[in-house]
């Protein structure tokens, strides 16, 4: 049979296999199974879950999702999940079952989530998206991608839901922590590097979420996006161009509408733009509920009409369903009603099969049993270090002259909370909390450390205030760790089963992460009240914010001696933050998203028509802290920039007393554009390490894509005229040169 011959072109193999398949078999290729529900462990051995084994006879599904995933949503943990070293056994079990129930021996694609690390027990976990974005370090991000790809491939996972290409326009949105930042150029650079690193390891990437989900109405997850096609082309699609060009084979389309067009049912968006303009030739999978959502949002007469609309638009696969009976049902009903044809199924199933052939799954469907990759702790730690942002320092940091420290707050000693959403549950010994990190470094300096929890993230419980004040009164200085929580894992363990405890909604601290949109950006619970109580001691306070979204920092900005932000820094985040506090690491993180004073100002992203928005009658229009901002323990001096052709050069000298990194930023302003562009557009960034007293020259080339405007038809137009290029360490310290174009 030709499709089994790896020496002939993939297109011919796909066509040959499709000719042999029934319509039912093609529909099964458009289905995704929830893998964590398909198996169970008996006496230390993996076996198929009985209902799955029975209902999947003579059915061979296209993808199996989340076999290894471990988090509060799946309910899998170190008690009942797939442990390190066991992945090959369970993946091969399910793959063997899949192929034996296919007349043609068609393997499944196994896929997992990996926005900031492979979501399997024992895998490396890196800072969340905002944390990675705040590193401003594309080369380090590619190393992260290499690690994620290697860990996935060795576990038998050949497709990853990564990277996240949404642009973080509204911090009320629950999923803002997954985004790299608010700037399309930054997200585009990161997206390209992430895809390049993962694909290099023989693993496909499913880019998500196509498209515009970070700009939904009111910050509501999945609601309408009010955006014209100029903004779509020149803001939202920029990361997709670079990531697709880097080799991504699949895309996850989202469930909202874009200017009235539902993405999962829009031929214009999924075919004319994604395929024809952007050149994508892989398959499109629907996000959860995106197909049937067309009916639920009154965009189709029935659910099978919704399936037909999605398929004809270019959405090739449905999302996972809780039961196997539901798998493909909408497509089968649409076929029976003659709303779709066998040719429609050929087109969609052919795209899925092509990726399977290209991944080599027909030749190598099983995983070789091998030892799991050890966590890449040096890389995890370096990413955590680079992600820490110093926002304020009135001489308190690095810590000096201190004999007793009080470490206080709900984020100070919670192993799970500092990881963020979409991260596998760690073992307690795998995490260095802030308290643990501070104790380790304090011991080297003979500094005593006392700890008090103080308050929960969300509960209005003040019973711990008295003990907290007693702890603070004994100290010379206070480290207060506050922020948000993106998990329902409470950190407790069931004493009978040993399973991790998932908190009820009423008891949960979760106020961030998917499905947790907010209308305000104040700190939950009584965290800010705790800060005010600590102020009564008169002791200097350094506030450390560990969070997944920008929160209003005004009280801390005004009254704290020092202020740090670490967007969910990962398992070794406590060590990284402690190194910054004690001056063992010089911070150089920069905000990848602007921080507002209040939700009433939104949006405050920097790249609007004017960076400094007009004031309200009752407050400022400007952000509290802008994109690209961050302080250091040393001082960098910039020479006046020079220009030669399209190359801008600047010399940066470390004039301070410490070695350190500097993030050199380049911004572009079109001075006479035919269409409204932002006053400042990031067009380059370089994170460079410069020893004290040393100078480094940075040269950046301005390309047509940076200068141009993407038109509705997907073409790039570079208008003649003058452009201003700003170079500096922050938006407020830029020096400018002018560039004349044609």
Beta strands, then each sheet from edge to edge (+ up, - down):
strand 1: 32-34
strand 2: 39-42
strand 3: 45-48
strand 4: 63-65
strand 5: 109-113
strand 6: 159-164
strand 7: 204-210
strand 8: 250-253
strand 9: 257-258
strand 10: 261-262
strand 11: 283-286
strand 12: 389-393
strand 13: 404-408
strand 14: 448-452
strand 15: 477-483
strand 16: 489-493
strand 17: 500-502
strand 18: 540-547
strand 19: 562-567
strand 20: 636-638
strand 21: 642-644
strand 22: 647-654
strand 23: 660-670
strand 24: 681-690
strand 25: 695-701
strand 26: 709-710
strand 27: 716-717
strand 28: 721-728
strand 29: 735-741
sheet 1: 1+ 4+ 5+ 6+ 7+ 8+ 11+
sheet 2: 2+ 3-
sheet 3: 9+ 10-
sheet 4: 12+ 19- 18- 15- 13- 14-
sheet 5: 16+ 17-
sheet 6: 20+ 22- 21+
sheet 7: 20+ 22- 25+
sheet 8: 24+ 23- 28+ 29-
sheet 9: 26+ 27-
end
